[in-house]
Amino acid sequence: MIGKLLAFFLYLALAFLPADKYYVTFVKGSVLLEKTKKPLKVGDVLNPEDKLVFADKTAKVACISPGKGRFDISPQASKAGSKGELFAVLKSSLVASSGTYHLSTRSLMFEGYDPVTYFASIETQGRILLIKDEPLSVKSSYKLDSGNFFFIQYSANGKTITHKIGQSEKGIIFTDKLFSSEPGVLLDKVNLCYQTNANGTARSSVIAGFIPVLASKEEITEQVKLMTEVIGSSDKKKLKAELSNHLFENYGKIGREELNRLFGIM
């Protein structure tokens, strides 16, 4: 009798335990929540039993759970449905995000980035996160005026495309249009080039090759705010590590000074 009572009370205790919650922090491609038929977005809360519908195998969801950390969900092991869609049940598809990325050492006197090293990143396979319409400071040895400027170059449809990068006294400015050969079409690898003009003679050189990943300040700010609320801000070192790892993993490399200046990540 006592054993049955204990089992009953254990059942009640487990039944009323708060269910695990997973907060969506990033969505790549088209992913629907099966029970609502609506696209997932940053800030949505998922339960372990939820089923996700992925448009294809390139789609991905990143999420975070209080006390458990960051996870990725993708349909890599799923079989396609009758319409080509891919299904994944959350609890059986979670993969811990264990990647650790290293921010550059912060300089006491920051005077701009060296584009040769900034636009190189082996650990993100060449992906560089660029915040749209925000100036990226570069070393003063790279003059910025009408005769001295940066431009990008890439191939599209068998043609070589060249676009001058916008600039101001604060640095170089990236926009979607720079990397699009057609509306809405973002490219893979591009070359960052620099042109100098000395004594009326123009010379240009390739500085680096990289894969541009553009995001708005508002998009990243939303994710930073959500993750800060879930993780908490008492352990500043842990928070910075989780936020920077999230951005490096899902977007690309970004400088320490940019994280601090734009998003308050110290």
N, C-alpha and C positions, 0 to 999 in steps of 0.2 A: 504493500500500500504506500509506504513511504517512498519507495523507488518510483512509483507512478506519479506521485505528487511532485517529486523533484524533476522528473522528466517534463511534467506539465508546465512547471514554473520556468524551466530552462527554455521550453518552446516559446512561452510568452515573452521572455527576456529577449530572445533572438528575434522574435517577430517585431518587437518594437524598437530594435536597434536602428539608429539612423542609417539609411542606405548610403553607400558610397556615391559621391557626386563628382562628376568630371566636367570641368569648365573648358569650353572650346576656346583656344587661344590663336588658332591659325587654321585656315582652310585653303587648300590648293585644288583648283579645278571645281567640278560640280559634285557636291555631296548632299543628298537629301536625308532627312530623318524619316524613316519609313512610316511611322505612325501618324505623322502630320502631313507628309508629302511636301514639306517645305524645305528650301535650301538651308543648310547649316550656316551659322554666322558666328563671329567672335562674340563671346558672352553667353552663348546658349549653354544650358546645363543638361548633361546626359546622365542616364542611369545605366548600370551594368547590363540590364536586359535590352537596352535599346538596339534596334537594328538600323544600320546605315546603308544607303544605296549610293554607290559610286558610279559615275558615268563611264570611267575607264580606269585602267591600272596606274595611270599617272596621278590620279587624284589622291589626296592625303588630308588627314585631320590631325592636328596637334592639340593636346588637352593637358590640363593639370588638375590634380586631385589634392586637397589639403592633407598634408601628412604623408602622402605617397609619392608626390613628385610629378614629373612631366612624362607624358606618354605620346606615342604616335599610333595612328590607326590607318591602315591601308588595305586594299583588297588584293594584295599580291597572291594569296593562296585561295582566292575565291573563284568559283566557276561562274561563267556568264549566264544570265537568265535569257529568256526568249527574245528580249529586246536588246541584248548585249550589256545590260546593267549588271553590276557586281554588288553582292550583299556581304555585310560583315556584322556579326553580333559583337557589341562593344566588349563584353567581358572576356570573350575568347580571342579577341583580335588586338588587345593592348600590347604594345611593345615599349618597354621602358626607354626613354631618351637618355642615353648615358654619355653622349658626346661631350667632351670638354675642350673648349677652345681658349686660346690665349690672346688676351688683349696686349697691344704694344705697351711698353713701359711709358708711363706718363712723364713728359719733360717738365722741368721746373719753369722753363721759359719757352713755351710753345710758340713757334714762329711759322707754322704751316707744315703741311705734309710734303714729304718727298714723293712725287707721283711714281717714281720708279719702284719704290717698295710698297707704297700704299695700294697700287693696283695689281699687286702680285699676292696670291694667297693659295698655297698648296692645300692647306687644310680644308678650304671650302671649294676645292676644285676650280678655282679661278672666279668664283662668284663674288661680286662686290655689291654691297647694299648702298644704293644712292638715294638720298632723300630728295624728292622732286622739289625744284624751285628754291632749294636752300643752298647758299654758297658754300663750297668746300675750299677751305683755305689751303694754299700751296706755298712752298718756300719762295722767298722773295727773289731768289736767283732765277726764277722763272718769271720774266717780265710779262705783264698783261697790258697790252695796248693794241692799237690798230695794226701794228706790224708784228707783234709778238703775241701768239695766242695758241690755245690747244684746239685740236679738232679730232674727230673720230673718223675711222675709215673701216668699211666692211664690204663684203660681197653680197649681192642680192640679185637673183634672177640673171646670173651671168654678168652682172655689171658691178663696177666698183663705185660705191657710194661714199661721199665725203660730206661731213657736216661740221661746221664751226661750232664750238661749245660757247655758250653764253658766258660772260664774265662781268665782274664788278670789282670794286676796290677790295671786296671781302673774299674773292675767290672765284672759282669756276662753278657754273650753274647747269645742272642736268635736267632735261625735260623728256617726256615720252617721245616727242617728235624727233629727237636726235637719233633714236634707235629704231625708227619705224620706216620701212621702205614703202609700206602701205598702211592705211589707217588700221590701228589695232594689232598690227603685226610686230611683235618684238623679236629681235634677233638673238642669235647665240653669241659666239665670240666676236669681239670687235677689237680694233687696235686704237689705243690712245696715242695721238701724235702731237708734236709740238713744232710750231714754225717760228723761226727767228728771222729778224731782218736787220742786217748790219751793213751800213754803207750802201744801202739800196739793193743789196743782194739777199734774196729770200732763200732760206734753207729749212728743210723739215726733216724730222726723224721720228721713228717709232719709239715711244717710251715704254709701252707695255701692252700686252694682250690680255683681255679679261672678259668675263661674262657679266653684263649689266643686269642688276635686279633693282628695279625702281619701286619705291613705295612712298606714299605721302606721309608727312609728319603726323597727320591726324590718325592714319591707320596704325602706325607704330605706337603712338601715344595711347590709343585705346587698349592695345595689348599690354603695354607696360603698366597701365593703371589696373587692369584686371589681375595680372599676375602679382602685383604688389599687394592687392587686397587679399588674394588667396594665400600667398606665402607669408605675408606680414613683413613689417619693416624693422623689427627689433634686431635682427641679425643682418646688418648692412652688407657684409662680405658675401653671405649666402645669397642674398637677394640680387646683388650685382652679378654674381656668377650665373645664377639661373636665368636672369634676363639676357645677359650677353650670349650665353649658350643657345637660348631660344632663337635669338636673331641670327647668329652665325649659322645655325643648323637649318632654319627655315627660309632665310633670305640670303645672307652672305656676310662677308667681312665688313666691319664698320669700325672707324677709329674711336679710341677711348675719349678723345676730346669731343667728338660728335655726340657720343652717348651722353656725355655730361651737359654739353651746351644745349642740345635739342630736347633731351628727355629727362634730364636731372639724375642720370645714373652715375653716381660718383665712383 
